[in-house]
Amino acid sequence: MSDTPEISEEILISLETNFTGWQTWPEEQKKRLLERLLYDFDLWRLPQQQIPPDSQWRYYINLSGRGGAKTKLSSEEIRKRALANPNTRINLIAPTHGDARDTNLEGDSGIISVCHPSEIKKYLKNQGQVIFSNGSRLLTFSAQEPERIRGKQSHYCFMDEFSSFEDNAQEILTQVQMSNRLGTDPKVYITTTPKPSKILEDLIKRPDTYLVVAGTLANPFLATSQVKELVERYANTAIGQQELFGQILTEQRGASWTR
């Protein structure tokens, strides 16, 4: 369980009614309100970040455009899974060790950012590991070294920017399927801006896959001016369909767009 302070019913009601009386609250109650706003992801979860009940899927695939809030979703799901049960084992695979560190761990939407300080016992930067306060552990891996995953059992596995795994994608997927075997219902999360890939398309076709496709425009927290420029420049191009709208470009689909 998280050590984030409990929130009173008064605070919950105030969040829904635009109540301004919080300004007169005692400092401790203000602190709890602030922590609620900072660390309760359900208050901020976007439609494309909704996760269905576990019974409905084994593979969760999120295809999103640039800035589609994929990293935030992955970090919050890792946090939720890690804190739900002590000693949970989670593996995260990114294109490189640097990507895992700079984006998934230390980035603006990374694990360190989304967790309350009390929820993390140790961050072992040089080893790419996070030890949570309840004994759960997150290990990170580079897609450039698939063999490193061998033997690293997990309850949950997250693959970020799967389409950037390139020639190692199949070997990594095999290692994940072999090692993600703990508990009664292991899950695999895949978040990526898509590129044409038979491996990815085959995963999408699985009956136990839940697929989400979301574009850059689905994230209301991005700078409006930047989004406007990107849409004006790339919306009617193949690269725009892939990078902004999360579409997998087949030869037939790509032929309809300006490259």
C-alpha positions as CSV (number, residue, x, y, z in Angstrom):
1,M,0.0,0.0,0.0
2,S,1.1,3.6,-0.7
3,D,2.1,5.8,2.3
4,T,0.5,8.8,0.7
5,P,-1.7,10.4,3.3
6,E,-5.4,9.6,3.3
7,I,-7.8,12.3,2.1
8,S,-10.9,13.3,4.0
9,E,-14.3,13.3,2.4
10,E,-14.3,17.1,2.6
11,I,-11.3,17.2,0.3
12,L,-12.8,14.8,-2.2
13,I,-16.0,16.9,-2.4
14,S,-14.0,20.1,-2.8
15,L,-12.2,18.7,-5.8
16,E,-15.5,18.2,-7.6
17,T,-17.3,21.5,-6.7
18,N,-14.6,24.1,-7.2
19,F,-14.7,24.8,-3.5
20,T,-12.3,27.6,-2.5
21,G,-12.6,27.3,1.3
22,W,-9.4,25.2,1.3
23,Q,-7.5,28.5,1.6
24,T,-8.5,28.6,5.3
25,W,-7.7,25.0,6.0
26,P,-4.9,24.1,8.5
27,E,-1.5,23.6,6.8
28,E,-1.6,19.8,7.3
29,Q,-4.9,19.5,5.5
30,K,-3.6,21.7,2.6
31,K,-0.6,19.4,2.4
32,R,-2.9,16.4,2.0
33,L,-4.8,18.2,-0.7
34,L,-1.7,19.0,-2.6
35,E,-0.4,15.4,-2.3
36,R,-3.8,14.2,-3.6
37,L,-3.5,16.4,-6.6
38,L,0.1,15.4,-7.3
39,Y,-0.1,11.7,-6.7
40,D,-3.6,10.5,-7.5
41,F,-3.3,9.6,-11.2
42,D,-7.0,8.8,-11.5
43,L,-7.7,12.6,-11.1
44,W,-5.7,13.3,-14.3
45,R,-6.1,10.1,-16.3
46,L,-6.9,10.8,-19.9
47,P,-9.3,8.7,-21.9
48,Q,-6.5,7.0,-23.8
49,Q,-4.9,6.1,-20.5
50,Q,-7.8,4.0,-19.2
51,I,-6.9,0.4,-18.5
52,P,-9.7,-2.3,-18.7
53,P,-10.1,-4.9,-16.0
54,D,-7.4,-7.5,-15.9
55,S,-9.8,-10.3,-17.0
56,Q,-10.1,-8.7,-20.4
57,W,-6.5,-8.8,-21.6
58,R,-3.0,-10.3,-21.3
59,Y,-1.3,-7.9,-23.7
60,Y,-2.0,-4.1,-23.4
61,I,-0.8,-2.2,-26.5
62,N,-0.9,1.6,-26.7
63,L,0.0,3.1,-30.0
64,S,0.3,6.8,-29.6
65,G,1.7,9.8,-31.5
66,R,4.5,11.9,-30.1
67,G,3.6,13.4,-26.8
68,G,0.6,11.1,-26.5
69,A,1.3,10.5,-22.7
70,K,2.6,7.0,-23.1
71,T,5.5,7.4,-20.7
72,K,3.2,8.8,-18.0
73,L,0.8,5.9,-18.4
74,S,3.6,3.3,-18.1
75,S,5.1,4.9,-15.1
76,E,1.8,5.1,-13.3
77,E,1.0,1.5,-14.1
78,I,4.3,0.4,-12.8
79,R,3.7,2.4,-9.7
80,K,0.3,0.9,-9.2
81,R,1.4,-2.7,-9.8
82,A,4.4,-2.4,-7.6
83,L,2.5,-0.9,-4.6
84,A,-0.5,-3.2,-4.9
85,N,1.4,-6.3,-3.7
86,P,4.7,-6.5,-1.8
87,N,7.6,-8.1,-3.6
88,T,6.2,-7.7,-7.0
89,R,8.8,-8.2,-9.8
90,I,8.5,-5.8,-12.8
91,N,10.8,-5.7,-15.9
92,L,11.0,-2.6,-18.2
93,I,12.7,-2.7,-21.5
94,A,13.6,0.5,-23.4
95,P,15.5,0.9,-26.7
96,T,18.8,1.7,-24.8
97,H,20.0,2.0,-21.2
98,G,20.1,5.8,-21.7
99,D,16.4,5.8,-22.7
100,A,15.4,3.8,-19.7
101,R,17.3,6.2,-17.4
102,D,16.6,9.5,-19.0
103,T,12.9,8.9,-20.0
104,N,11.4,6.0,-18.0
105,L,13.2,6.5,-14.7
106,E,14.3,10.1,-14.4
107,G,12.2,11.8,-17.0
108,D,9.5,14.3,-16.4
109,S,6.9,11.5,-16.5
110,G,9.3,8.8,-15.2
111,I,9.0,6.5,-12.2
112,I,10.9,8.8,-9.9
113,S,8.6,11.7,-10.8
114,V,5.3,10.0,-10.4
115,C,6.0,8.3,-7.1
116,H,5.6,9.8,-3.6
117,P,9.0,10.0,-1.9
118,S,7.8,7.5,0.7
119,E,7.0,4.9,-2.0
120,I,10.6,4.4,-3.1
121,K,13.2,2.8,-0.8
122,K,16.2,2.9,-3.1
123,Y,17.0,4.1,-6.6
124,L,20.0,2.2,-7.8
125,K,20.9,4.4,-10.8
126,N,24.0,2.5,-12.0
127,Q,22.1,-0.7,-12.0
128,G,18.9,0.7,-13.5
129,Q,16.8,-0.6,-10.5
130,V,14.1,0.8,-8.3
131,I,13.3,-0.8,-5.0
132,F,9.9,0.2,-3.6
133,S,9.1,0.6,0.0
134,N,7.1,-2.7,0.1
135,G,9.9,-4.7,-1.4
136,S,8.7,-4.6,-5.0
137,R,11.4,-4.3,-7.5
138,L,11.7,-2.7,-11.0
139,L,14.5,-3.8,-13.3
140,T,15.3,-2.0,-16.5
141,F,16.9,-3.5,-19.7
142,S,18.2,-2.3,-23.0
143,A,16.7,-3.7,-26.2
144,Q,20.3,-3.9,-27.5
145,E,21.0,-6.7,-25.1
146,P,18.1,-9.3,-25.2
147,E,20.1,-12.0,-23.5
148,R,20.2,-9.9,-20.3
149,I,16.5,-10.6,-19.8
150,R,17.0,-14.3,-19.6
151,G,16.2,-15.6,-16.2
152,K,14.8,-12.3,-14.9
153,Q,11.4,-13.6,-13.8
154,S,8.6,-11.0,-13.5
155,H,4.9,-10.6,-12.8
156,Y,4.6,-7.7,-15.2
157,C,6.7,-6.6,-18.2
158,F,6.7,-3.2,-19.9
159,M,8.2,-2.6,-23.3
160,D,8.5,1.1,-24.1
161,E,9.0,2.3,-27.8
162,F,8.8,-1.3,-28.9
163,S,8.9,-0.2,-32.6
164,S,12.5,1.0,-31.9
165,F,13.7,-2.4,-30.9
166,E,14.3,-3.1,-34.6
167,D,16.1,-6.4,-35.4
168,N,16.0,-7.5,-31.7
169,A,12.2,-7.2,-31.4
170,Q,11.4,-10.9,-31.9
171,E,14.2,-12.1,-29.6
172,I,13.1,-9.7,-26.9
173,L,9.5,-10.8,-27.2
174,T,10.6,-14.4,-26.9
175,Q,12.6,-13.6,-23.8
176,V,9.7,-11.7,-22.3
177,Q,7.2,-14.5,-23.0
178,M,9.6,-17.0,-21.3
179,S,10.4,-14.9,-18.2
180,N,7.1,-13.1,-17.5
181,R,5.8,-16.0,-15.6
182,L,5.3,-15.1,-11.9
183,G,1.9,-15.0,-10.2
184,T,-1.4,-16.2,-11.5
185,D,-2.0,-13.6,-14.2
186,P,1.2,-12.0,-15.6
187,K,0.7,-9.0,-18.0
188,V,2.7,-7.4,-20.8
189,Y,2.4,-3.7,-21.6
190,I,3.6,-2.3,-24.9
191,T,3.7,1.4,-25.5
192,T,5.1,2.8,-28.7
193,T,4.8,5.2,-31.6
194,P,4.3,2.6,-34.3
195,K,6.3,1.7,-37.3
196,P,5.5,-1.0,-39.8
197,S,6.2,-4.4,-38.1
198,K,4.8,-7.9,-38.6
199,I,5.7,-8.7,-35.0
200,L,3.6,-5.8,-33.7
201,E,0.7,-6.5,-36.1
202,D,0.6,-10.2,-35.0
203,L,0.5,-9.1,-31.3
204,I,-2.4,-6.7,-32.1
205,K,-4.3,-9.6,-33.7
206,R,-4.1,-11.8,-30.6
207,P,-7.5,-12.4,-29.0
208,D,-6.1,-11.5,-25.6
209,T,-4.7,-8.1,-26.7
210,Y,-6.3,-4.8,-25.7
211,L,-5.4,-2.1,-28.2
212,V,-5.5,1.7,-27.7
213,V,-4.7,4.1,-30.6
214,A,-4.3,7.8,-29.7
215,G,-2.9,10.8,-31.4
216,T,-0.8,13.7,-30.2
217,L,-3.9,15.9,-30.1
218,A,-5.4,13.6,-27.4
219,N,-3.0,15.1,-24.8
220,P,-4.4,18.5,-23.7
221,F,-1.3,19.3,-21.7
222,L,0.9,19.9,-24.7
223,A,1.7,23.5,-25.9
224,T,-1.1,24.5,-28.2
225,S,1.3,26.5,-30.5
226,Q,3.6,23.5,-31.0
227,V,0.7,21.1,-31.7
228,K,-0.8,23.5,-34.2
229,E,2.5,23.8,-36.0
230,L,3.0,20.0,-36.2
231,V,-0.5,19.4,-37.4
232,E,-0.3,22.1,-40.1
233,R,3.0,20.8,-41.3
234,Y,2.6,17.0,-41.0
235,A,-1.1,16.1,-40.8
236,N,-1.4,15.2,-44.4
237,T,1.8,13.2,-44.7
238,A,2.7,9.6,-44.0
239,I,5.1,10.6,-41.3
240,G,2.3,12.6,-39.6
241,Q,0.0,9.7,-39.6
242,Q,2.6,7.6,-37.9
243,E,4.2,10.1,-35.5
244,L,1.2,12.3,-34.7
245,F,-1.8,9.9,-35.0
246,G,-0.3,6.5,-34.0
247,Q,-1.1,4.8,-37.2
248,I,0.8,1.8,-38.5
249,L,1.7,2.6,-42.1
250,T,1.3,-0.3,-44.5
251,E,2.5,0.2,-48.1
252,Q,-1.1,0.7,-49.2
253,R,-1.9,3.2,-46.4
254,G,1.4,5.1,-46.9
255,A,0.8,5.4,-50.6
256,S,-2.1,7.7,-49.9
257,W,0.0,10.2,-48.1
258,T,2.8,12.6,-49.1
259,R,6.1,11.5,-47.7
